[in-house]
Amino acid sequence: MKFLIDENLPLSLVKFLRSKGFTAYRLKDVGLKGAEDSEVANYAFRNKFILVTLDKDFGYIYHQLYRGKLTTLL
C-alpha cells in the first residue's frame, strides 16, 4: 500500500506508516507542497496512492471526479 499524506497531518503519521512497512510520502516529498486539492487528487489517482487528509473538500472532489477510482481517507 502507498499513502500520500496531506499537509494538514503530522510527520509522525508518515513515520508511523513507514515503520509498519508501508510506503508513505508527504505532499512536499513529491513536489506538491501548496498544490490545489484537485492537483493532489489527480497525482494520487495517477500514481495509485491512498490519499490521507483532514480536508473535507476532498470529499467533494472524490464524489465528483474520482468516485470508485481513488481511495481517500478523511
N, CA, C, O and CB atoms as a CASP TS submission, in Angstrom:
PFRMAT TS
TARGET T0000
AUTHOR 0000-0000-0000
METHOD Language model
MODEL 1
PARENT N/A
ATOM      1  N   MET     1       0.839  -1.185   0.000  1.00  0.00           N
ATOM      2  CA  MET     1       0.000   0.000   0.000  1.00  0.00           C
ATOM      3  C   MET     1       0.879   1.241   0.000  1.00  0.00           C
ATOM      4  O   MET     1       1.920   1.286   0.655  1.00  0.00           O
ATOM      5  CB  MET     1      -0.952   0.002   1.213  1.00  0.00           C
ATOM      6  N   LYS     2       0.437   2.246  -0.748  1.00  0.00           N
ATOM      7  CA  LYS     2       1.153   3.516  -0.829  1.00  0.00           C
ATOM      8  C   LYS     2       0.222   4.623  -0.339  1.00  0.00           C
ATOM      9  O   LYS     2      -0.920   4.733  -0.784  1.00  0.00           O
ATOM     10  CB  LYS     2       1.648   3.800  -2.291  1.00  0.00           C
ATOM     11  N   PHE     3       0.724   5.433   0.577  1.00  0.00           N
ATOM     12  CA  PHE     3      -0.063   6.508   1.153  1.00  0.00           C
ATOM     13  C   PHE     3       0.531   7.859   0.785  1.00  0.00           C
ATOM     14  O   PHE     3       1.747   8.050   0.828  1.00  0.00           O
ATOM     15  CB  PHE     3      -0.146   6.357   2.671  1.00  0.00           C
ATOM     16  N   LEU     4      -0.337   8.788   0.423  1.00  0.00           N
ATOM     17  CA  LEU     4       0.037  10.180   0.213  1.00  0.00           C
ATOM     18  C   LEU     4      -0.628  10.976   1.325  1.00  0.00           C
ATOM     19  O   LEU     4      -1.855  11.026   1.415  1.00  0.00           O
ATOM     20  CB  LEU     4      -0.392  10.700  -1.220  1.00  0.00           C
ATOM     21  N   ILE     5       0.186  11.597   2.170  1.00  0.00           N
ATOM     22  CA  ILE     5      -0.299  12.268   3.367  1.00  0.00           C
ATOM     23  C   ILE     5      -0.400  13.767   3.112  1.00  0.00           C
ATOM     24  O   ILE     5       0.583  14.404   2.734  1.00  0.00           O
ATOM     25  CB  ILE     5       0.624  11.980   4.569  1.00  0.00           C
ATOM     26  N   ASP     6      -1.571  14.320   3.316  1.00  0.00           N
ATOM     27  CA  ASP     6      -1.826  15.741   3.097  1.00  0.00           C
ATOM     28  C   ASP     6      -1.052  16.594   4.099  1.00  0.00           C
ATOM     29  O   ASP     6      -0.606  16.109   5.139  1.00  0.00           O
ATOM     30  CB  ASP     6      -3.328  16.037   3.197  1.00  0.00           C
ATOM     31  N   GLU     7      -0.903  17.876   3.762  1.00  0.00           N
ATOM     32  CA  GLU     7      -0.148  18.824   4.589  1.00  0.00           C
ATOM     33  C   GLU     7      -0.766  19.053   5.958  1.00  0.00           C
ATOM     34  O   GLU     7      -0.076  19.506   6.872  1.00  0.00           O
ATOM     35  CB  GLU     7      -0.031  20.139   3.877  1.00  0.00           C
ATOM     36  N   ASN     8      -2.031  18.757   6.121  1.00  0.00           N
ATOM     37  CA  ASN     8      -2.703  19.027   7.397  1.00  0.00           C
ATOM     38  C   ASN     8      -2.528  17.897   8.411  1.00  0.00           C
ATOM     39  O   ASN     8      -3.149  17.916   9.474  1.00  0.00           O
ATOM     40  CB  ASN     8      -4.178  19.266   7.159  1.00  0.00           C
ATOM     41  N   LEU     9      -1.702  16.931   8.092  1.00  0.00           N
ATOM     42  CA  LEU     9      -1.434  15.815   9.003  1.00  0.00           C
ATOM     43  C   LEU     9       0.039  15.823   9.410  1.00  0.00           C
ATOM     44  O   LEU     9       0.891  16.278   8.648  1.00  0.00           O
ATOM     45  CB  LEU     9      -1.809  14.459   8.341  1.00  0.00           C
ATOM     46  N   PRO    10       0.339  15.321  10.608  1.00  0.00           N
ATOM     47  CA  PRO    10       1.708  15.423  11.127  1.00  0.00           C
ATOM     48  C   PRO    10       2.691  14.445  10.473  1.00  0.00           C
ATOM     49  O   PRO    10       2.313  13.383   9.979  1.00  0.00           O
ATOM     50  CB  PRO    10       1.696  15.191  12.614  1.00  0.00           C
ATOM     51  N   LEU    11       3.939  14.838  10.492  1.00  0.00           N
ATOM     52  CA  LEU    11       5.021  13.992  10.001  1.00  0.00           C
ATOM     53  C   LEU    11       5.049  12.660  10.744  1.00  0.00           C
ATOM     54  O   LEU    11       5.454  11.641  10.184  1.00  0.00           O
ATOM     55  CB  LEU    11       6.368  14.708  10.147  1.00  0.00           C
ATOM     56  N   SER    12       4.620  12.667  11.994  1.00  0.00           N
ATOM     57  CA  SER    12       4.621  11.424  12.782  1.00  0.00           C
ATOM     58  C   SER    12       3.761  10.342  12.127  1.00  0.00           C
ATOM     59  O   SER    12       4.052   9.157  12.289  1.00  0.00           O
ATOM     60  CB  SER    12       4.115  11.698  14.206  1.00  0.00           C
ATOM     61  N   LEU    13       2.720  10.715  11.400  1.00  0.00           N
ATOM     62  CA  LEU    13       1.896   9.725  10.696  1.00  0.00           C
ATOM     63  C   LEU    13       2.704   9.053   9.590  1.00  0.00           C
ATOM     64  O   LEU    13       2.635   7.836   9.416  1.00  0.00           O
ATOM     65  CB  LEU    13       0.630  10.389  10.106  1.00  0.00           C
ATOM     66  N   VAL    14       3.464   9.841   8.850  1.00  0.00           N
ATOM     67  CA  VAL    14       4.322   9.287   7.799  1.00  0.00           C
ATOM     68  C   VAL    14       5.325   8.319   8.418  1.00  0.00           C
ATOM     69  O   VAL    14       5.523   7.211   7.919  1.00  0.00           O
ATOM     70  CB  VAL    14       5.061  10.419   7.028  1.00  0.00           C
ATOM     71  N   LYS    15       5.951   8.745   9.505  1.00  0.00           N
ATOM     72  CA  LYS    15       6.940   7.893  10.174  1.00  0.00           C
ATOM     73  C   LYS    15       6.301   6.609  10.690  1.00  0.00           C
ATOM     74  O   LYS    15       6.891   5.534  10.578  1.00  0.00           O
ATOM     75  CB  LYS    15       7.603   8.651  11.333  1.00  0.00           C
ATOM     76  N   PHE    16       5.103   6.712  11.251  1.00  0.00           N
ATOM     77  CA  PHE    16       4.401   5.533  11.748  1.00  0.00           C
ATOM     78  C   PHE    16       4.114   4.553  10.617  1.00  0.00           C
ATOM     79  O   PHE    16       4.397   3.361  10.741  1.00  0.00           O
ATOM     80  CB  PHE    16       3.096   5.939  12.439  1.00  0.00           C
ATOM     81  N   LEU    17       3.556   5.044   9.524  1.00  0.00           N
ATOM     82  CA  LEU    17       3.234   4.171   8.394  1.00  0.00           C
ATOM     83  C   LEU    17       4.488   3.498   7.844  1.00  0.00           C
ATOM     84  O   LEU    17       4.475   2.310   7.521  1.00  0.00           O
ATOM     85  CB  LEU    17       2.536   4.966   7.286  1.00  0.00           C
ATOM     86  N   ARG    18       5.570   4.267   7.740  1.00  0.00           N
ATOM     87  CA  ARG    18       6.832   3.693   7.250  1.00  0.00           C
ATOM     88  C   ARG    18       7.350   2.623   8.201  1.00  0.00           C
ATOM     89  O   ARG    18       7.880   1.602   7.762  1.00  0.00           O
ATOM     90  CB  ARG    18       7.892   4.793   7.072  1.00  0.00           C
ATOM     91  N   SER    19       7.196   2.855   9.508  1.00  0.00           N
ATOM     92  CA  SER    19       7.680   1.873  10.493  1.00  0.00           C
ATOM     93  C   SER    19       6.914   0.554  10.403  1.00  0.00           C
ATOM     94  O   SER    19       7.404  -0.491  10.832  1.00  0.00           O
ATOM     95  CB  SER    19       7.560   2.443  11.912  1.00  0.00           C
ATOM     96  N   LYS    20       5.712   0.614   9.843  1.00  0.00           N
ATOM     97  CA  LYS    20       4.892  -0.588   9.666  1.00  0.00           C
ATOM     98  C   LYS    20       5.100  -1.226   8.294  1.00  0.00           C
ATOM     99  O   LYS    20       4.416  -2.185   7.938  1.00  0.00           O
ATOM    100  CB  LYS    20       3.420  -0.248   9.856  1.00  0.00           C
ATOM    101  N   GLY    21       6.045  -0.689   7.531  1.00  0.00           N
ATOM    102  CA  GLY    21       6.387  -1.280   6.244  1.00  0.00           C
ATOM    103  C   GLY    21       5.654  -0.715   5.041  1.00  0.00           C
ATOM    104  O   GLY    21       5.794  -1.234   3.934  1.00  0.00           O
ATOM    105  N   PHE    22       4.873   0.343   5.241  1.00  0.00           N
ATOM    106  CA  PHE    22       4.138   0.954   4.135  1.00  0.00           C
ATOM    107  C   PHE    22       4.976   2.037   3.468  1.00  0.00           C
ATOM    108  O   PHE    22       5.886   2.595   4.081  1.00  0.00           O
ATOM    109  CB  PHE    22       2.807   1.541   4.631  1.00  0.00           C
ATOM    110  N   THR    23       4.669   2.323   2.233  1.00  0.00           N
ATOM    111  CA  THR    23       5.238   3.465   1.535  1.00  0.00           C
ATOM    112  C   THR    23       4.368   4.666   1.871  1.00  0.00           C
ATOM    113  O   THR    23       3.150   4.621   1.700  1.00  0.00           O
ATOM    114  CB  THR    23       5.319   3.221  -0.020  1.00  0.00           C
ATOM    115  N   ALA    24       4.992   5.743   2.350  1.00  0.00           N
ATOM    116  CA  ALA    24       4.230   6.936   2.725  1.00  0.00           C
ATOM    117  C   ALA    24       5.039   8.181   2.395  1.00  0.00           C
ATOM    118  O   ALA    24       6.228   8.267   2.701  1.00  0.00           O
ATOM    119  CB  ALA    24       3.861   6.909   4.231  1.00  0.00           C
ATOM    120  N   TYR    25       4.372   9.144   1.765  1.00  0.00           N
ATOM    121  CA  TYR    25       5.003  10.407   1.392  1.00  0.00           C
ATOM    122  C   TYR    25       4.119  11.567   1.814  1.00  0.00           C
ATOM    123  O   TYR    25       2.892  11.469   1.813  1.00  0.00           O
ATOM    124  CB  TYR    25       5.275  10.460  -0.126  1.00  0.00           C
ATOM    125  N   ARG    26       4.762  12.661   2.175  1.00  0.00           N
ATOM    126  CA  ARG    26       4.047  13.916   2.382  1.00  0.00           C
ATOM    127  C   ARG    26       3.978  14.623   1.029  1.00  0.00           C
ATOM    128  O   ARG    26       4.713  14.270   0.106  1.00  0.00           O
ATOM    129  CB  ARG    26       4.752  14.819   3.475  1.00  0.00           C
ATOM    130  N   LEU    27       3.116  15.599   0.912  1.00  0.00           N
ATOM    131  CA  LEU    27       2.984  16.302  -0.363  1.00  0.00           C
ATOM    132  C   LEU    27       4.297  16.925  -0.800  1.00  0.00           C
ATOM    133  O   LEU    27       4.641  16.886  -1.981  1.00  0.00           O
ATOM    134  CB  LEU    27       1.916  17.375  -0.265  1.00  0.00           C
ATOM    135  N   LYS    28       5.039  17.503   0.149  1.00  0.00           N
ATOM    136  CA  LYS    28       6.300  18.147  -0.233  1.00  0.00           C
ATOM    137  C   LYS    28       7.321  17.141  -0.750  1.00  0.00           C
ATOM    138  O   LYS    28       8.201  17.510  -1.528  1.00  0.00           O
ATOM    139  CB  LYS    28       6.883  18.903   0.953  1.00  0.00           C
ATOM    140  N   ASP    29       7.224  15.884  -0.338  1.00  0.00           N
ATOM    141  CA  ASP    29       8.144  14.842  -0.813  1.00  0.00           C
ATOM    142  C   ASP    29       7.980  14.573  -2.304  1.00  0.00           C
ATOM    143  O   ASP    29       8.918  14.123  -2.961  1.00  0.00           O
ATOM    144  CB  ASP    29       7.924  13.552  -0.033  1.00  0.00           C
ATOM    145  N   VAL    30       6.802  14.845  -2.834  1.00  0.00           N
ATOM    146  CA  VAL    30       6.522  14.570  -4.252  1.00  0.00           C
ATOM    147  C   VAL    30       6.313  15.854  -5.049  1.00  0.00           C
ATOM    148  O   VAL    30       5.762  15.826  -6.150  1.00  0.00           O
ATOM    149  CB  VAL    30       5.287  13.676  -4.383  1.00  0.00           C
ATOM    150  N   GLY    31       6.760  16.989  -4.485  1.00  0.00           N
ATOM    151  CA  GLY    31       6.695  18.266  -5.195  1.00  0.00           C
ATOM    152  C   GLY    31       5.320  18.902  -5.239  1.00  0.00           C
ATOM    153  O   GLY    31       5.036  19.687  -6.144  1.00  0.00           O
ATOM    154  N   LEU    32       4.454  18.578  -4.276  1.00  0.00           N
ATOM    155  CA  LEU    32       3.090  19.109  -4.288  1.00  0.00           C
ATOM    156  C   LEU    32       2.790  20.032  -3.111  1.00  0.00           C
ATOM    157  O   LEU    32       1.622  20.280  -2.813  1.00  0.00           O
ATOM    158  CB  LEU    32       2.106  17.973  -4.290  1.00  0.00           C
ATOM    159  N   LYS    33       3.813  20.542  -2.439  1.00  0.00           N
ATOM    160  CA  LYS    33       3.568  21.447  -1.314  1.00  0.00           C
ATOM    161  C   LYS    33       2.803  22.670  -1.813  1.00  0.00           C
ATOM    162  O   LYS    33       3.226  23.334  -2.759  1.00  0.00           O
ATOM    163  CB  LYS    33       4.908  21.873  -0.636  1.00  0.00           C
ATOM    164  N   GLY    34       1.676  22.961  -1.170  1.00  0.00           N
ATOM    165  CA  GLY    34       0.856  24.111  -1.537  1.00  0.00           C
ATOM    166  C   GLY    34       0.004  23.913  -2.782  1.00  0.00           C
ATOM    167  O   GLY    34      -0.613  24.863  -3.263  1.00  0.00           O
ATOM    168  N   ALA    35      -0.040  22.703  -3.308  1.00  0.00           N
ATOM    169  CA  ALA    35      -0.799  22.435  -4.536  1.00  0.00           C
ATOM    170  C   ALA    35      -2.304  22.490  -4.281  1.00  0.00           C
ATOM    171  O   ALA    35      -2.768  22.299  -3.157  1.00  0.00           O
ATOM    172  CB  ALA    35      -0.416  21.064  -5.112  1.00  0.00           C
ATOM    173  N   GLU    36      -3.043  22.752  -5.333  1.00  0.00           N
ATOM    174  CA  GLU    36      -4.503  22.743  -5.276  1.00  0.00           C
ATOM    175  C   GLU    36      -4.989  21.320  -4.987  1.00  0.00           C
ATOM    176  O   GLU    36      -4.338  20.343  -5.360  1.00  0.00           O
ATOM    177  CB  GLU    36      -5.115  23.279  -6.607  1.00  0.00           C
ATOM    178  N   ASP    37      -6.130  21.220  -4.326  1.00  0.00           N
ATOM    179  CA  ASP    37      -6.685  19.909  -3.975  1.00  0.00           C
ATOM    180  C   ASP    37      -6.874  19.017  -5.196  1.00  0.00           C
ATOM    181  O   ASP    37      -6.594  17.819  -5.143  1.00  0.00           O
ATOM    182  CB  ASP    37      -8.013  20.081  -3.259  1.00  0.00           C
ATOM    183  N   SER    38      -7.345  19.591  -6.285  1.00  0.00           N
ATOM    184  CA  SER    38      -7.584  18.781  -7.484  1.00  0.00           C
ATOM    185  C   SER    38      -6.281  18.222  -8.047  1.00  0.00           C
ATOM    186  O   SER    38      -6.260  17.105  -8.565  1.00  0.00           O
ATOM    187  CB  SER    38      -8.300  19.613  -8.553  1.00  0.00           C
ATOM    188  N   GLU    39      -5.196  18.986  -7.950  1.00  0.00           N
ATOM    189  CA  GLU    39      -3.890  18.509  -8.414  1.00  0.00           C
ATOM    190  C   GLU    39      -3.390  17.356  -7.535  1.00  0.00           C
ATOM    191  O   GLU    39      -2.837  16.377  -8.034  1.00  0.00           O
ATOM    192  CB  GLU    39      -2.862  19.666  -8.415  1.00  0.00           C
ATOM    193  N   VAL    40      -3.594  17.488  -6.225  1.00  0.00           N
ATOM    194  CA  VAL    40      -3.203  16.433  -5.288  1.00  0.00           C
ATOM    195  C   VAL    40      -3.997  15.158  -5.577  1.00  0.00           C
ATOM    196  O   VAL    40      -3.426  14.069  -5.639  1.00  0.00           O
ATOM    197  CB  VAL    40      -3.425  16.890  -3.819  1.00  0.00           C
ATOM    198  N   ALA    41      -5.297  15.293  -5.752  1.00  0.00           N
ATOM    199  CA  ALA    41      -6.148  14.136  -6.035  1.00  0.00           C
ATOM    200  C   ALA    41      -5.739  13.469  -7.344  1.00  0.00           C
ATOM    201  O   ALA    41      -5.684  12.242  -7.425  1.00  0.00           O
ATOM    202  CB  ALA    41      -7.625  14.556  -6.095  1.00  0.00           C
ATOM    203  N   ASN    42      -5.454  14.263  -8.358  1.00  0.00           N
ATOM    204  CA  ASN    42      -5.045  13.717  -9.648  1.00  0.00           C
ATOM    205  C   ASN    42      -3.721  12.960  -9.529  1.00  0.00           C
ATOM    206  O   ASN    42      -3.564  11.886 -10.108  1.00  0.00           O
ATOM    207  CB  ASN    42      -4.923  14.840 -10.688  1.00  0.00           C
ATOM    208  N   TYR    43      -2.768  13.522  -8.778  1.00  0.00           N
ATOM    209  CA  TYR    43      -1.483  12.852  -8.571  1.00  0.00           C
ATOM    210  C   TYR    43      -1.691  11.515  -7.858  1.00  0.00           C
ATOM    211  O   TYR    43      -1.137  10.493  -8.265  1.00  0.00           O
ATOM    212  CB  TYR    43      -0.524  13.752  -7.757  1.00  0.00           C
ATOM    213  N   ALA    44      -2.484  11.532  -6.805  1.00  0.00           N
ATOM    214  CA  ALA    44      -2.747  10.300  -6.051  1.00  0.00           C
ATOM    215  C   ALA    44      -3.400   9.252  -6.954  1.00  0.00           C
ATOM    216  O   ALA    44      -3.035   8.077  -6.904  1.00  0.00           O
ATOM    217  CB  ALA    44      -3.651  10.593  -4.827  1.00  0.00           C
ATOM    218  N   PHE    45      -4.350   9.666  -7.766  1.00  0.00           N
ATOM    219  CA  PHE    45      -5.031   8.749  -8.683  1.00  0.00           C
ATOM    220  C   PHE    45      -4.057   8.158  -9.708  1.00  0.00           C
ATOM    221  O   PHE    45      -4.006   6.943  -9.896  1.00  0.00           O
ATOM    222  CB  PHE    45      -6.176   9.474  -9.404  1.00  0.00           C
ATOM    223  N   ARG    46      -3.293   9.023 -10.363  1.00  0.00           N
ATOM    224  CA  ARG    46      -2.355   8.574 -11.404  1.00  0.00           C
ATOM    225  C   ARG    46      -1.289   7.626 -10.867  1.00  0.00           C
ATOM    226  O   ARG    46      -0.838   6.723 -11.573  1.00  0.00           O
ATOM    227  CB  ARG    46      -1.684   9.773 -12.046  1.00  0.00           C
ATOM    228  N   ASN    47      -0.887   7.835  -9.614  1.00  0.00           N
ATOM    229  CA  ASN    47       0.211   7.059  -9.035  1.00  0.00           C
ATOM    230  C   ASN    47      -0.255   5.989  -8.052  1.00  0.00           C
ATOM    231  O   ASN    47       0.551   5.372  -7.355  1.00  0.00           O
ATOM    232  CB  ASN    47       1.171   7.983  -8.341  1.00  0.00           C
ATOM    233  N   LYS    48      -1.571   5.781  -8.009  1.00  0.00           N
ATOM    234  CA  LYS    48      -2.175   4.710  -7.193  1.00  0.00           C
ATOM    235  C   LYS    48      -1.858   4.823  -5.701  1.00  0.00           C
ATOM    236  O   LYS    48      -1.543   3.833  -5.041  1.00  0.00           O
ATOM    237  CB  LYS    48      -1.705   3.364  -7.695  1.00  0.00           C
ATOM    238  N   PHE    49      -1.949   6.050  -5.188  1.00  0.00           N
ATOM    239  CA  PHE    49      -1.789   6.296  -3.763  1.00  0.00           C
ATOM    240  C   PHE    49      -3.146   6.287  -3.070  1.00  0.00           C
ATOM    241  O   PHE    49      -4.166   6.597  -3.686  1.00  0.00           O
ATOM    242  CB  PHE    49      -1.072   7.633  -3.523  1.00  0.00           C
ATOM    243  N   ILE    50      -3.155   5.936  -1.808  1.00  0.00           N
ATOM    244  CA  ILE    50      -4.294   6.187  -0.933  1.00  0.00           C
ATOM    245  C   ILE    50      -4.053   7.569  -0.349  1.00  0.00           C
ATOM    246  O   ILE    50      -3.022   7.806   0.281  1.00  0.00           O
ATOM    247  CB  ILE    50      -4.454   5.073   0.201  1.00  0.00           C
ATOM    248  N   LEU    51      -4.978   8.465  -0.550  1.00  0.00           N
ATOM    249  CA  LEU    51      -4.840   9.840  -0.080  1.00  0.00           C
ATOM    250  C   LEU    51      -5.403   9.955   1.330  1.00  0.00           C
ATOM    251  O   LEU    51      -6.553   9.593   1.579  1.00  0.00           O
ATOM    252  CB  LEU    51      -5.555  10.826  -1.035  1.00  0.00           C
ATOM    253  N   VAL    52      -4.580  10.465   2.255  1.00  0.00           N
ATOM    254  CA  VAL    52      -4.989  10.628   3.650  1.00  0.00           C
ATOM    255  C   VAL    52      -5.005  12.124   3.953  1.00  0.00           C
ATOM    256  O   VAL    52      -3.995  12.805   3.778  1.00  0.00           O
ATOM    257  CB  VAL    52      -4.027   9.853   4.632  1.00  0.00           C
ATOM    258  N   THR    53      -6.146  12.634   4.406  1.00  0.00           N
ATOM    259  CA  THR    53      -6.303  14.065   4.630  1.00  0.00           C
ATOM    260  C   THR    53      -7.343  14.346   5.709  1.00  0.00           C
ATOM    261  O   THR    53      -8.164  13.491   6.041  1.00  0.00           O
ATOM    262  CB  THR    53      -6.692  14.764   3.332  1.00  0.00           C
ATOM    263  N   LEU    54      -7.293  15.546   6.241  1.00  0.00           N
ATOM    264  CA  LEU    54      -8.357  16.041   7.124  1.00  0.00           C
ATOM    265  C   LEU    54      -9.211  17.080   6.402  1.00  0.00           C
ATOM    266  O   LEU    54     -10.154  17.624   6.976  1.00  0.00           O
ATOM    267  CB  LEU    54      -7.757  16.646   8.414  1.00  0.00           C
ATOM    268  N   ASP    55      -8.880  17.351   5.152  1.00  0.00           N
ATOM    269  CA  ASP    55      -9.544  18.370   4.346  1.00  0.00           C
ATOM    270  C   ASP    55     -10.829  17.796   3.750  1.00  0.00           C
ATOM    271  O   ASP    55     -10.783  16.951   2.856  1.00  0.00           O
ATOM    272  CB  ASP    55      -8.602  18.885   3.225  1.00  0.00           C
ATOM    273  N   LYS    56     -11.952  18.251   4.242  1.00  0.00           N
ATOM    274  CA  LYS    56     -13.242  17.720   3.785  1.00  0.00           C
ATOM    275  C   LYS    56     -13.564  18.092   2.343  1.00  0.00           C
ATOM    276  O   LYS    56     -14.462  17.497   1.746  1.00  0.00           O
ATOM    277  CB  LYS    56     -14.345  18.215   4.684  1.00  0.00           C
ATOM    278  N   ASP    57     -12.850  19.067   1.765  1.00  0.00           N
ATOM    279  CA  ASP    57     -13.057  19.403   0.358  1.00  0.00           C
ATOM    280  C   ASP    57     -12.735  18.216  -0.547  1.00  0.00           C
ATOM    281  O   ASP    57     -13.279  18.105  -1.647  1.00  0.00           O
ATOM    282  CB  ASP    57     -12.197  20.607  -0.032  1.00  0.00           C
ATOM    283  N   PHE    58     -11.861  17.340  -0.090  1.00  0.00           N
ATOM    284  CA  PHE    58     -11.541  16.164  -0.889  1.00  0.00           C
ATOM    285  C   PHE    58     -12.749  15.250  -1.038  1.00  0.00           C
ATOM    286  O   PHE    58     -12.848  14.513  -2.019  1.00  0.00           O
ATOM    287  CB  PHE    58     -10.383  15.399  -0.265  1.00  0.00           C
ATOM    288  N   GLY    59     -13.651  15.288  -0.095  1.00  0.00           N
ATOM    289  CA  GLY    59     -14.874  14.502  -0.217  1.00  0.00           C
ATOM    290  C   GLY    59     -15.657  14.912  -1.449  1.00  0.00           C
ATOM    291  O   GLY    59     -16.171  14.060  -2.173  1.00  0.00           O
ATOM    292  N   TYR    60     -15.751  16.210  -1.691  1.00  0.00           N
ATOM    293  CA  TYR    60     -16.443  16.730  -2.870  1.00  0.00           C
ATOM    294  C   TYR    60     -15.702  16.330  -4.140  1.00  0.00           C
ATOM    295  O   TYR    60     -16.311  15.850  -5.096  1.00  0.00           O
ATOM    296  CB  TYR    60     -16.578  18.264  -2.789  1.00  0.00           C
ATOM    297  N   ILE    61     -14.382  16.528  -4.147  1.00  0.00           N
ATOM    298  CA  ILE    61     -13.578  16.183  -5.325  1.00  0.00           C
ATOM    299  C   ILE    61     -13.711  14.697  -5.633  1.00  0.00           C
ATOM    300  O   ILE    61     -13.883  14.304  -6.786  1.00  0.00           O
ATOM    301  CB  ILE    61     -12.090  16.555  -5.105  1.00  0.00           C
ATOM    302  N   TYR    62     -13.629  13.883  -4.596  1.00  0.00           N
ATOM    303  CA  TYR    62     -13.758  12.438  -4.782  1.00  0.00           C
ATOM    304  C   TYR    62     -15.119  12.100  -5.394  1.00  0.00           C
ATOM    305  O   TYR    62     -15.209  11.352  -6.367  1.00  0.00           O
ATOM    306  CB  TYR    62     -13.575  11.698  -3.436  1.00  0.00           C
ATOM    307  N   HIS    63     -16.163  12.660  -4.811  1.00  0.00           N
ATOM    308  CA  HIS    63     -17.523  12.353  -5.264  1.00  0.00           C
ATOM    309  C   HIS    63     -17.740  12.782  -6.715  1.00  0.00           C
ATOM    310  O   HIS    63     -18.376  12.063  -7.486  1.00  0.00           O
ATOM    311  CB  HIS    63     -18.552  13.041  -4.357  1.00  0.00           C
ATOM    312  N   GLN    64     -17.216  13.944  -7.089  1.00  0.00           N
ATOM    313  CA  GLN    64     -17.440  14.478  -8.429  1.00  0.00           C
ATOM    314  C   GLN    64     -16.539  13.855  -9.498  1.00  0.00           C
ATOM    315  O   GLN    64     -16.975  13.641 -10.629  1.00  0.00           O
ATOM    316  CB  GLN    64     -17.236  15.963  -8.414  1.00  0.00           C
ATOM    317  N   LEU    65     -15.279  13.561  -9.142  1.00  0.00           N
ATOM    318  CA  LEU    65     -14.315  13.178 -10.167  1.00  0.00           C
ATOM    319  C   LEU    65     -13.754  11.762 -10.071  1.00  0.00           C
ATOM    320  O   LEU    65     -13.424  11.153 -11.089  1.00  0.00           O
ATOM    321  CB  LEU    65     -13.204  14.116 -10.130  1.00  0.00           C
ATOM    322  N   TYR    66     -13.647  11.243  -8.862  1.00  0.00           N
ATOM    323  CA  TYR    66     -12.892  10.003  -8.694  1.00  0.00           C
ATOM    324  C   TYR    66     -13.663   8.886  -8.013  1.00  0.00           C
ATOM    325  O   TYR    66     -13.064   7.906  -7.568  1.00  0.00           O
ATOM    326  CB  TYR    66     -11.663  10.277  -7.919  1.00  0.00           C
ATOM    327  N   ARG    67     -14.940   9.012  -7.927  1.00  0.00           N
ATOM    328  CA  ARG    67     -15.741   8.004  -7.226  1.00  0.00           C
ATOM    329  C   ARG    67     -15.435   6.608  -7.762  1.00  0.00           C
ATOM    330  O   ARG    67     -15.580   6.336  -8.954  1.00  0.00           O
ATOM    331  CB  ARG    67     -17.248   8.312  -7.371  1.00  0.00           C
ATOM    332  N   GLY    68     -15.007   5.729  -6.856  1.00  0.00           N
ATOM    333  CA  GLY    68     -14.668   4.369  -7.232  1.00  0.00           C
ATOM    334  C   GLY    68     -13.297   4.197  -7.857  1.00  0.00           C
ATOM    335  O   GLY    68     -12.901   3.078  -8.185  1.00  0.00           O
ATOM    336  N   LYS    69     -12.558   5.308  -8.027  1.00  0.00           N
ATOM    337  CA  LYS    69     -11.252   5.244  -8.683  1.00  0.00           C
ATOM    338  C   LYS    69     -10.099   5.629  -7.763  1.00  0.00           C
ATOM    339  O   LYS    69      -8.958   5.237  -8.005  1.00  0.00           O
ATOM    340  CB  LYS    69     -11.246   6.140  -9.890  1.00  0.00           C
ATOM    341  N   LEU    70     -10.382   6.386  -6.718  1.00  0.00           N
ATOM    342  CA  LEU    70      -9.352   6.893  -5.814  1.00  0.00           C
ATOM    343  C   LEU    70      -9.777   6.599  -4.390  1.00  0.00           C
ATOM    344  O   LEU    70     -10.900   6.910  -3.992  1.00  0.00           O
ATOM    345  CB  LEU    70      -9.113   8.419  -6.020  1.00  0.00           C
ATOM    346  N   THR    71      -8.880   6.000  -3.624  1.00  0.00           N
ATOM    347  CA  THR    71      -9.175   5.753  -2.215  1.00  0.00           C
ATOM    348  C   THR    71      -8.739   6.968  -1.418  1.00  0.00           C
ATOM    349  O   THR    71      -7.583   7.385  -1.488  1.00  0.00           O
ATOM    350  CB  THR    71      -8.466   4.460  -1.700  1.00  0.00           C
ATOM    351  N   THR    72      -9.667   7.534  -0.662  1.00  0.00           N
ATOM    352  CA  THR    72      -9.390   8.716   0.142  1.00  0.00           C
ATOM    353  C   THR    72      -9.833   8.447   1.565  1.00  0.00           C
ATOM    354  O   THR    72     -10.969   8.035   1.799  1.00  0.00           O
ATOM    355  CB  THR    72     -10.098   9.970  -0.432  1.00  0.00           C
ATOM    356  N   LEU    73      -8.941   8.679   2.516  1.00  0.00           N
ATOM    357  CA  LEU    73      -9.265   8.555   3.934  1.00  0.00           C
ATOM    358  C   LEU    73      -9.400   9.945   4.508  1.00  0.00           C
ATOM    359  O   LEU    73      -8.439  10.714   4.511  1.00  0.00           O
ATOM    360  CB  LEU    73      -8.187   7.736   4.703  1.00  0.00           C
ATOM    361  N   LEU    74     -10.592  10.278   4.996  1.00  0.00           N
ATOM    362  CA  LEU    74     -10.834  11.599   5.586  1.00  0.00           C
ATOM    363  C   LEU    74     -10.870  11.484   7.090  1.00  0.00           C
ATOM    364  O   LEU    74     -11.062  12.484   7.782  1.00  0.00           O
ATOM    365  CB  LEU    74     -12.150  12.211   5.065  1.00  0.00           C
TER
END
